[in-house]
């Protein structure tokens, strides 16, 4: 049995230590409160190069003497602010890409007004994203660019790649919600059509308030979001670096943005509840979002412990598309950790940069021209100037596939039967139709 006098003294000692600790924390509290109010985010220098409605297209200042030819456009979700990808200098996806030599652009959607309630996914994908892509293509003098989509932004860029494949060189997807067959976590369960009607929400609010969404996300892990993190803050209040990191995350969480009502209805109904994207049944307006067009290289970046978009909601998509260059990088972190944790930037993002870099190298123009000339001489059939790579969306690889099928001139392409050529080359009919239309317009 423990000595009762020693037990009493132990309790007294713990009380004194607790009081002393509290006194120390009270002394630093004013400074920490100032940190919470004044912390900076999104510090990488940028300029606005395009604006439309609330949207701003940011172009970031290069961090290297030379850049890769093919730029990267980052597309974030319509929920929350995009500076989570540029939270602080040493934990910034944007800065990591810049330091790897990429020319980086990012869409800042900003918050929709009441007048924007009727904006649909078609508006965001076929108009806003497409306009931004065209700006980046023109500024970089590239027919096709790299796109990196995060969360809902990844879902929308997948739709974009299916609708405008000729403009996407490589597609990177971070925690993108793509496959919802009923077994992809709590959020999908809550959003099932037997439990949830999105139109009741939008009929009530118009645009879906950020506060409404925040409550739902917080309730997915109520103890961690409402208790544990504040206990950890108190325990680490004397650590200024910890408090700064905490303050940045809290600011980002507090600065949520509303979601346009029509887009919310469509996203929940068509993507979450009916799983139309991976089933290849999705339409935006009158346009079929045909995932058979996604033939470009695709990289999926998923987080093992992501409770918002579990890996099962992303990974199966690679098996549903015809691309023969797909890869999955799965990292042991959470939905936000993949973009802000120091370990992610040490271990994950160098692999992402390497993947994009390997697929963003352009052939030396003089070598390509010489090779094309040699092919024309050897073939003896193509007329002068019939370089199929002059057409938007045809690179050397596609030109070679067409040549193997006997198509080496504009005239030959214009007269080709789409169905036969698709069967022989494995190129999607929609892509072939686009090239044929370009030839006929010349």
C-alpha positions as CSV (number, residue, x, y, z in Angstrom):
1,X,0.0,0.0,0.0
2,X,1.3,3.5,-0.9
3,X,2.3,5.7,2.0
4,X,-0.6,8.2,2.4
5,X,1.7,11.0,3.4
6,X,3.9,10.4,0.3
7,X,0.7,10.3,-1.9
8,X,-0.5,13.6,-0.4
9,X,2.9,15.2,-1.1
10,X,2.9,13.9,-4.6
11,X,-0.6,15.4,-5.3
12,X,0.7,18.7,-3.8
13,X,3.8,18.6,-6.0
14,X,1.7,18.1,-9.1
15,X,-0.5,21.0,-8.2
16,X,2.4,23.3,-7.7
17,X,3.9,22.2,-11.1
18,X,0.6,22.7,-12.8
19,X,0.3,26.2,-11.3
20,X,3.8,27.1,-12.3
21,X,3.2,25.8,-15.9
22,X,0.0,27.8,-16.1
23,X,1.8,30.9,-14.9
24,X,4.4,30.5,-17.6
25,X,1.7,30.1,-20.3
26,X,-0.2,33.1,-19.0
27,X,3.0,35.2,-19.5
28,X,3.4,34.2,-23.2
29,X,-0.4,34.4,-23.9
30,X,-0.4,38.0,-25.2
31,X,2.4,37.2,-27.6
32,X,0.7,34.1,-28.9
33,X,-2.6,35.9,-29.3
34,X,-0.8,38.4,-31.5
35,X,0.7,35.5,-33.5
36,X,-2.8,34.1,-34.0
37,X,-4.1,37.4,-35.3
38,X,-1.1,38.5,-37.5
39,X,0.2,35.2,-39.0
40,X,1.0,35.5,-42.8
41,X,0.0,33.0,-45.5
42,X,0.4,32.8,-49.2
43,X,3.8,34.6,-49.2
44,X,5.2,33.4,-52.6
45,X,5.2,36.4,-54.9
46,X,2.6,36.4,-57.7
47,X,0.7,38.6,-60.1
48,X,-2.8,38.4,-61.4
49,X,-2.7,37.7,-65.2
50,X,-6.4,37.1,-65.8
51,X,-9.7,37.9,-64.2
52,X,-13.3,36.8,-64.9
53,X,-16.2,37.3,-62.6
54,X,-14.7,36.6,-59.1
55,X,-11.9,34.4,-60.5
56,X,-8.3,35.5,-60.5
57,X,-5.5,33.6,-62.3
58,X,-2.3,33.9,-60.4
59,X,1.2,33.6,-62.0
60,X,4.0,33.0,-59.5
61,X,7.4,34.5,-59.7
62,X,10.0,32.0,-60.9
63,X,12.6,30.8,-58.4
64,X,15.1,29.4,-60.9
65,X,17.2,30.8,-63.7
66,X,15.5,28.6,-66.3
67,X,12.1,26.9,-66.4
68,X,10.7,23.8,-68.0
69,X,8.9,24.6,-71.3
70,X,5.6,23.2,-70.2
71,X,3.9,25.1,-67.3
72,X,1.7,23.8,-64.5
73,X,-1.8,25.1,-63.8
74,X,-3.0,24.3,-60.3
75,X,-6.7,24.0,-59.8
76,X,-8.0,24.0,-56.2
77,X,-11.4,23.1,-54.9
78,X,-14.3,25.6,-54.8
79,X,-14.3,25.2,-51.0
80,X,-11.8,27.1,-48.9
81,X,-8.9,29.3,-50.1
82,X,-6.2,28.0,-52.3
83,X,-3.3,29.3,-50.2
84,X,-3.3,25.9,-48.4
85,X,-1.0,25.1,-51.3
86,X,1.2,28.0,-50.3
87,X,0.7,28.0,-46.5
88,X,4.3,28.9,-45.5
89,X,7.6,29.1,-47.4
90,X,9.0,25.8,-46.2
91,X,5.7,23.9,-46.6
92,X,4.4,25.3,-50.0
93,X,3.4,23.1,-52.9
94,X,3.7,26.2,-55.1
95,X,7.2,27.0,-54.0
96,X,8.3,23.3,-54.3
97,X,7.1,23.3,-57.9
98,X,8.8,26.6,-58.6
99,X,12.1,25.4,-57.1
100,X,11.9,22.3,-59.3
101,X,11.9,24.7,-62.3
102,X,8.3,24.8,-63.2
103,X,6.3,27.9,-64.4
104,X,3.4,27.8,-62.0
105,X,-0.1,29.3,-62.3
106,X,-3.0,28.8,-59.9
107,X,-6.7,29.6,-60.0
108,X,-8.2,31.6,-57.0
109,X,-11.9,31.1,-57.3
110,X,-12.9,33.6,-54.6
111,X,-16.4,33.5,-53.2
112,X,-19.6,33.4,-55.4
113,X,-22.2,36.1,-54.9
114,X,-25.9,35.6,-54.6
115,X,-26.1,36.3,-58.4
116,X,-23.7,33.3,-59.0
117,X,-26.1,30.8,-57.5
118,X,-27.0,29.4,-60.9
119,X,-23.3,28.7,-61.9
120,X,-23.0,25.1,-62.9
121,X,-20.1,22.6,-63.2
122,X,-20.3,23.4,-66.9
123,X,-19.6,27.0,-66.2
124,X,-16.6,26.2,-64.0
125,X,-15.1,23.5,-66.2
126,X,-16.0,24.5,-69.8
127,X,-15.8,28.2,-69.3
128,X,-13.6,29.3,-66.4
129,X,-11.0,26.5,-66.4
130,X,-10.9,26.5,-70.2
131,X,-10.3,30.2,-70.3
132,X,-7.5,30.0,-67.8
133,X,-5.9,27.1,-69.7
134,X,-6.0,29.1,-72.9
135,X,-4.3,32.1,-71.1
136,X,-1.6,29.8,-69.9
137,X,-1.2,28.1,-73.3
138,X,-0.9,31.5,-75.0
139,X,1.6,32.9,-72.5
140,X,3.8,29.8,-72.6
141,X,3.4,29.2,-76.4
142,X,2.4,25.6,-75.7
143,X,-0.5,23.7,-77.3
144,X,-1.0,21.5,-74.2
145,X,-0.1,22.2,-70.5
146,X,0.3,20.3,-67.3
147,X,-2.6,20.5,-64.8
148,X,-2.6,19.7,-61.1
149,X,-6.0,19.4,-59.5
150,X,-6.6,19.2,-55.7
151,X,-9.7,17.7,-54.1
152,X,-12.8,19.0,-55.9
153,X,-10.4,20.8,-58.2
154,X,-9.1,17.4,-59.2
155,X,-12.6,16.1,-60.0
156,X,-13.2,19.2,-62.2
157,X,-9.9,18.9,-64.0
158,X,-10.6,15.3,-64.7
159,X,-13.8,16.5,-66.4
160,X,-11.8,19.1,-68.2
161,X,-9.3,16.6,-69.5
162,X,-12.1,14.4,-70.9
163,X,-13.7,17.4,-72.7
164,X,-10.5,19.1,-73.9
165,X,-7.8,16.3,-74.0
166,X,-5.8,18.2,-76.7
167,X,-5.0,20.9,-74.2
168,X,-3.7,18.7,-71.4
169,X,-0.2,17.3,-71.6
170,X,-0.1,15.6,-68.2
171,X,-2.8,15.4,-65.5
172,X,-2.0,15.3,-61.8
173,X,-4.7,14.6,-59.3
174,X,-4.4,15.2,-55.5
175,X,-7.1,13.5,-53.4
176,X,-9.5,13.8,-56.2
177,X,-13.1,12.5,-55.7
178,X,-13.6,10.3,-58.7
179,X,-15.2,7.0,-57.7
180,X,-18.2,6.7,-55.3
181,X,-19.5,3.2,-55.2
182,X,-20.8,3.4,-51.7
183,X,-17.8,2.3,-49.8
184,X,-15.6,5.4,-49.7
185,X,-15.9,6.7,-46.2
186,X,-18.2,8.6,-43.9
187,X,-18.8,11.6,-46.2
188,X,-20.1,9.4,-49.0
189,X,-22.3,7.5,-46.5
190,X,-23.8,10.8,-45.2
191,X,-24.3,12.1,-48.8
192,X,-26.1,9.0,-50.0
193,X,-29.4,9.9,-51.7
194,X,-31.5,7.9,-49.2
195,X,-30.2,10.2,-46.4
196,X,-29.4,13.5,-48.1
197,X,-31.1,15.8,-50.6
198,X,-28.8,18.6,-51.7
199,X,-31.6,20.6,-53.2
200,X,-33.2,21.1,-49.8
201,X,-30.0,22.8,-48.7
202,X,-29.8,25.1,-51.8
203,X,-33.5,25.8,-51.7
204,X,-32.9,27.1,-48.1
205,X,-29.6,28.9,-48.5
206,X,-29.2,29.6,-52.3
207,X,-25.4,29.3,-52.2
208,X,-24.2,26.7,-49.7
209,X,-22.7,28.6,-46.7
210,X,-19.1,27.8,-45.7
211,X,-20.3,27.4,-42.1
212,X,-22.7,24.7,-43.1
213,X,-19.9,22.7,-44.8
214,X,-17.5,23.3,-41.9
215,X,-19.9,21.8,-39.4
216,X,-20.2,18.7,-41.5
217,X,-16.4,18.3,-42.0
218,X,-15.8,18.8,-38.3
219,X,-18.4,16.2,-37.2
220,X,-16.5,13.6,-39.2
221,X,-13.9,13.6,-36.3
222,X,-15.5,15.7,-33.6
223,X,-13.1,14.9,-30.8
224,X,-10.0,15.8,-32.8
225,X,-11.6,18.9,-34.3
226,X,-13.2,20.3,-31.2
227,X,-11.1,19.0,-28.3
228,X,-7.8,17.4,-29.0
229,X,-6.3,20.2,-31.2
230,X,-7.0,22.8,-28.5
231,X,-5.5,20.7,-25.8
232,X,-2.4,20.3,-28.0
233,X,-2.3,24.1,-28.5
234,X,-2.4,24.7,-24.8
235,X,0.4,22.1,-24.2
236,X,2.6,23.7,-26.9
237,X,1.7,27.4,-26.3
238,X,5.3,28.2,-25.3
239,X,6.6,26.8,-28.7
240,X,6.3,29.8,-31.1
241,X,6.8,27.8,-34.2
242,X,4.0,25.4,-33.2
243,X,1.7,28.3,-32.6
244,X,2.5,29.9,-36.0
245,X,1.7,26.6,-37.7
246,X,-1.5,26.3,-35.7
247,X,-2.5,29.8,-36.5
248,X,-2.0,29.4,-40.2
249,X,-4.2,26.3,-40.3
250,X,-6.9,27.9,-38.1
251,X,-6.9,30.9,-40.4
252,X,-7.4,28.7,-43.4
253,X,-10.1,26.7,-41.8
254,X,-11.9,29.9,-40.7
255,X,-11.8,31.5,-44.2
256,X,-14.0,29.0,-46.0
257,X,-16.0,30.2,-49.0
258,X,-19.6,29.5,-50.1
259,X,-20.3,27.1,-53.0
260,X,-22.6,28.1,-55.9
261,X,-26.0,26.4,-55.4
262,X,-26.4,24.8,-58.8
263,X,-22.9,23.5,-58.8
264,X,-23.4,21.9,-55.3
265,X,-26.6,20.2,-56.4
266,X,-24.9,18.8,-59.5
267,X,-21.7,17.7,-57.8
268,X,-23.5,15.9,-54.9
269,X,-26.2,14.4,-57.2
270,X,-24.1,13.4,-60.2
271,X,-20.7,12.6,-58.7
272,X,-21.4,11.5,-55.1
273,X,-24.8,9.9,-55.4
274,X,-24.9,8.6,-59.0
275,X,-21.2,8.0,-59.6
276,X,-21.6,9.3,-63.1
277,X,-18.0,10.3,-63.7
278,X,-16.3,6.9,-63.4
279,X,-19.3,5.2,-65.0
280,X,-18.8,7.5,-68.0
281,X,-22.4,8.8,-67.8
282,X,-21.7,12.4,-66.9
283,X,-22.9,15.3,-69.1
284,X,-22.1,19.0,-68.6
285,X,-24.7,20.8,-70.5
286,X,-25.1,18.8,-73.7
287,X,-21.4,17.6,-73.7
288,X,-20.6,14.1,-72.7
289,X,-17.7,14.0,-70.3
290,X,-16.2,11.0,-72.1
291,X,-13.4,9.6,-69.9
292,X,-12.3,7.4,-72.9
293,X,-10.6,10.7,-74.1
294,X,-8.2,10.6,-71.1
295,X,-5.2,9.2,-72.9
296,X,-2.6,11.6,-71.5
297,X,-0.3,10.5,-68.6
298,X,-2.2,10.6,-65.3
299,X,-0.7,10.8,-61.8
300,X,-2.8,10.2,-58.7
301,X,-1.6,11.5,-55.3
302,X,-3.6,10.0,-52.5
303,X,-3.3,10.0,-48.7
304,X,-3.7,6.8,-46.8
305,X,-5.5,8.4,-43.9
306,X,-7.7,10.8,-45.9
307,X,-11.1,10.8,-44.2
308,X,-12.6,13.3,-46.7
309,X,-11.5,11.5,-50.0
310,X,-10.3,8.0,-49.0
311,X,-7.9,6.3,-51.5
312,X,-10.8,4.0,-52.6
313,X,-12.6,7.1,-54.0
314,X,-9.6,7.9,-56.3
315,X,-7.4,4.9,-57.2
316,X,-9.9,2.7,-59.2
317,X,-10.3,5.5,-61.7
318,X,-6.9,4.7,-63.3
319,X,-8.4,1.4,-64.4
320,X,-11.4,3.0,-66.0
321,X,-9.4,5.3,-68.4
322,X,-7.5,4.3,-71.6
323,X,-4.2,6.0,-70.7
324,X,-1.3,3.6,-70.8
325,X,0.8,5.9,-68.5
326,X,-0.8,6.0,-65.1
327,X,0.7,6.0,-61.7
328,X,-0.4,6.3,-58.0
329,X,1.7,7.8,-55.2
330,X,0.1,6.9,-51.9
331,X,1.5,8.6,-48.9
332,X,0.9,8.0,-45.2
333,X,-0.8,11.2,-44.3
334,X,-4.2,13.0,-44.3
335,X,-6.1,15.1,-46.8
336,X,-4.4,18.3,-45.8
337,X,-1.1,16.7,-44.6
338,X,-0.2,15.9,-48.2
339,X,0.2,19.6,-48.9
340,X,1.4,21.1,-45.6
341,X,3.4,18.5,-43.7
342,X,7.1,18.8,-43.7
343,X,7.5,15.0,-44.3
344,X,5.3,15.3,-47.5
345,X,7.6,18.0,-48.8
346,X,10.7,16.0,-48.0
347,X,9.5,12.6,-49.4
348,X,6.4,13.0,-51.6
349,X,6.7,16.2,-53.6
350,X,10.2,15.4,-55.0
351,X,8.6,12.4,-56.6
352,X,5.7,14.4,-58.0
353,X,8.1,17.0,-59.5
354,X,10.1,14.2,-61.1
355,X,7.0,12.7,-62.6
356,X,6.0,16.0,-64.2
357,X,9.6,16.8,-65.3
358,X,10.0,13.5,-67.1
359,X,6.9,14.1,-69.1
360,X,7.4,17.8,-69.8
361,X,10.6,17.6,-71.9
362,X,10.1,18.8,-75.4
363,X,12.3,17.6,-78.3
364,X,14.9,20.0,-79.6
365,X,13.1,21.7,-82.5
366,X,15.9,21.4,-84.9
367,X,16.2,17.7,-84.3
368,X,12.5,17.2,-84.6
369,X,12.5,19.1,-87.9
370,X,15.3,17.1,-89.3
371,X,13.7,13.8,-88.2
372,X,10.4,14.9,-89.8
373,X,12.2,15.8,-93.1
374,X,13.9,12.4,-93.1
375,X,10.6,10.6,-92.6
376,X,9.1,12.5,-95.5
377,X,11.9,11.6,-97.8
378,X,11.9,8.0,-96.9
379,X,8.1,7.7,-97.2
380,X,8.1,9.5,-100.5
381,X,4.4,10.2,-100.1
382,X,3.8,13.1,-97.9
383,X,3.8,16.5,-99.6
384,X,6.0,19.4,-98.5
385,X,4.6,21.0,-95.4
386,X,2.4,18.1,-94.4
387,X,3.8,17.8,-90.9
388,X,0.9,16.4,-88.8
389,X,2.4,17.7,-85.6
390,X,1.3,21.2,-86.8
391,X,-2.2,20.2,-85.7
392,X,-3.2,20.9,-82.2
393,X,-3.0,17.8,-80.0
394,X,-0.7,15.7,-82.4
395,X,2.8,15.2,-81.0
396,X,5.5,12.9,-82.4
397,X,4.0,9.8,-80.8
398,X,0.6,10.4,-82.3
399,X,2.1,11.2,-85.7
400,X,4.0,7.9,-85.5
401,X,0.8,6.0,-84.7
402,X,-0.9,7.6,-87.6
403,X,2.0,6.9,-89.9
404,X,1.9,3.2,-89.0
405,X,-1.8,3.3,-90.1
406,X,-0.8,4.9,-93.4
407,X,-1.8,8.5,-92.6
408,X,1.1,10.7,-93.4
409,X,-0.5,13.7,-95.0
410,X,-3.3,16.2,-94.3
411,X,-5.2,14.8,-97.3
412,X,-4.9,11.3,-96.0
413,X,-6.2,12.3,-92.6
414,X,-9.1,14.3,-94.0
415,X,-10.3,11.3,-96.0
416,X,-9.8,8.7,-93.2
417,X,-12.7,6.7,-91.8
418,X,-12.8,7.6,-88.1
419,X,-14.1,4.2,-86.8
420,X,-11.5,2.2,-88.8
421,X,-8.6,4.6,-87.9
422,X,-9.6,4.5,-84.2
423,X,-9.7,0.7,-84.2
424,X,-6.3,0.5,-85.9
425,X,-4.4,3.1,-83.9
426,X,-6.2,2.9,-80.5
427,X,-6.7,6.7,-80.6
428,X,-10.1,7.9,-79.4
429,X,-12.7,8.7,-82.1
430,X,-13.4,12.2,-80.6
431,X,-9.7,13.1,-80.8
432,X,-9.5,11.9,-84.4
433,X,-12.6,13.9,-85.3
434,X,-11.0,17.0,-83.8
435,X,-7.9,16.5,-85.9
436,X,-9.9,15.9,-89.1
437,X,-11.9,19.0,-88.5
438,X,-8.7,21.0,-88.0
439,X,-7.4,19.7,-91.4
440,X,-10.7,20.6,-93.2
441,X,-10.5,24.1,-91.7
442,X,-7.0,24.7,-93.0
